[in-house]
Amino acid sequence: MADKNTVEKFLDNNPQFAKEYYDKKVKADVITAAFNNQVQVKDPASYNDVTTIQEAEFIFDLIKGMIALLIQADRCSYFGSRARNGIPELTTVLFDVSHNSPFEKNLVDSTAEIVFPTDMGIVGWTAHSKKPNIPRNVLLWSASKVFEELTDIERQFHKALYTVRTYLKCERYSVGLLDMTKEKEFFDEWPIKLGEQEPYKGPKTPDGREINFYKLIDYLLEDKEEIKVIPGPPADHWALVSGLPTYVAENGFICNMMNVGADDYFTFQKEAVDETGWKIKNVLSLPIVNKKEEIVGVATFYNRSDGKPFDENDEQITEALTQFLGWSTLNSDTYDKLNRTEWKKDIAQEILMYQTTATLNDVQTILNTQDKFGSAPEDCDQKEMYKLLRSNIPDAKKVELHEFRFSDFPLSELELIKCGIRCFFELGVVEKFKVPAEILTRWMYTVRRGYRDITYHNWRHGFNVGQTMFALLLTGKLKKYYSDLEAFAMVAAGFCHDIDHRGTNNLYQTKSLSPLAKLHSSSIMERHHLEYSKTLMENENLNIFQNLQKRQFETVQHLFEVCIIATDLALYFKKRTMFQKIVEAVEVMPEEKDKINYISNNATRKEIIMAMMMTACDLSAITKPWEVQSKVALMVAAEFWEQGDLERTVLDQQPIPMMDRNHADELPKMQCGFIDFVCSFVYKEFSRFHTEIIPMFDGLNINRGEWRALADVYEAKMKAIEDEKKRLEGGGGQGERRCLQSKALPQSSCSFCICIVNFPLTVFLICSFYRSRWREFKDMRYLLDLQFMNVCLDVYLYSVCVCAQACVHR
Ligand SMILES: [Zn+2]
């Protein structure tokens, strides 16, 4: 009898025989073995089910073999196709198969199956198109890191391009993604308006967008496949330097460069583009257009595999492909649009459910016309009502309304509503802009009700920001640069700036997939506060700006946007230097008149100072007397810790130290860091700008000292504990450190892969996760979750998510 080695040697030397043998024998054996197993038939009446389950069991073994040997995947799912009422659909047959999971557990019962149409998602598309020339062997979706670097829309491109890359008979191709923003944000206009940045003069897309390739995806198909993502590619990047992609984006033409070297219009890089020595020979470049006829990107294919130039046939194939890409973005676009209205409705309902506008009784608690005149406000004389209102609200001096050191602690929330009204009387805007007494009262009361009763971002914080704005204008003498109307809008925006805050920050909205995060892509919460404030303005019973002219009203709306969006600390660093430059320019001007002109005659400078004033107001608690600051800091921290708790319980994530109550002892140290890195600049520059504001900077420095002292005490305590430990262990410190290190998971990169196999009637997917480092893995899951929400029915991602969750929970 021949031993194992001999057989192996024989088979190696006789490949033809080996092939014939396995073709004939092994396949049949495997199938027989598979069908000899007991098949569990849940509903024997249905022939369809029987065959599906038999097939499922066969494929189950096949997949398991593949998981273990071929691709070393962790998990996979198998989808079957069928028709219901003549409409094709895909359904889960096996779900979440791992190398050791039992068949019964993975077989999806008809009550639990996931059904999705074949015209959606990549699985559906693959099943639907059933391209005859898709190779039967496995296409490896080795997206790995690439996926994490792409946004939802970009992933659509990537998925589509990657899936079809085998039809593309070229050595390399790249996709340049175009910035879709039509209008710049107000804060991005600032540097241009100030003349610090050249206005854009370059080429534009047919719909008027600046041509900006914000990301490049570079696919190398030769030898070992590689995909590179280049965010913010420089203009002299080899894929862009010729100017061809820009030309295509500008004109929307398909460009076929048969001989790159001979072209004198576009100068392509002649030398090798990278260390692989690869050079450009011929190029085919096409626009990717969505259904709105906007050019969303440019796909460029390089060097046909057979060395010949691209021909008409290639143009047709690639055009079909780019059309498909455009179509895929349309899908997510329409999906987005459809849902946007839904989300808006959700949010509106949420607002309504949470609270309503101030009632008649609420208004009467402040403007008691029934008591005084025996009639409702609408039947009273406006002048009489102003008098009544003034007599019912606190005296500004008594409550220290003009002071930077103002504290809300001694006042009730109702009194704060009254103080808010007082601010407007002090500014002299109530009579000037004909704000009806009743409307002002109802608006102020409704703003208060718009704030939720949460730990920190509640009505008290909202009020404090409005009050500080008021104090900066009058006491800080910044009013001289602004008109009465502007001052009115700024203080009103201050009161509104955090309305309907939920006690969680923007990142949490994104991570928890809140309806707000789907509605706004940046400054999520701030945009919501703004929308909410504007909703109040739309209601004639609440609109304090109702007697303004149209132009004035538009100004107010714009100022609300600037003020409220400016409270997003993420924008703080954008405006820092611009603000500093204004302060420096004014500092050297000897004449007061020139200073005022320099600012008040320039809308942009006014906006920048206004935006910085909002930051100064929002952070003003840090400048308050220590008794106030120490309490407020605890409230801020408590709200952060509450978010940290949510991250742990709801999102299953480890919060950052600032939001982790286990790090509460480090609060003094963190306060010092916050003062040094964020707050110091604001109050220092404002003190330099206007000496009247120095008290704020002084307050800040006193608090800095207090926090430092507390931090020192804590650090000394920790050091003592550490020393004591060392002493007891006698140099055991080393051992402890080693132990801590061993807790960390092994260093390795996190990656996953997806395989798509096309069977005559079925499609299945294999997802694998391996060598995931704990942290990175969780982050990836979050990215995938996001993706999942956006392409909802895309089961491909659904299975990825499920796998990810399964792995995380393991
Ligand atoms: Zn705030």
Boltz pocket constraint, residues with backbone or C-beta under 6 A from the ligand:
constraints:
  - pocket:
      binder: B
      contacts: [[A, 461], [A, 465], [A, 497], [A, 498], [A, 567], [A, 618]]
      max_distance: 6.0
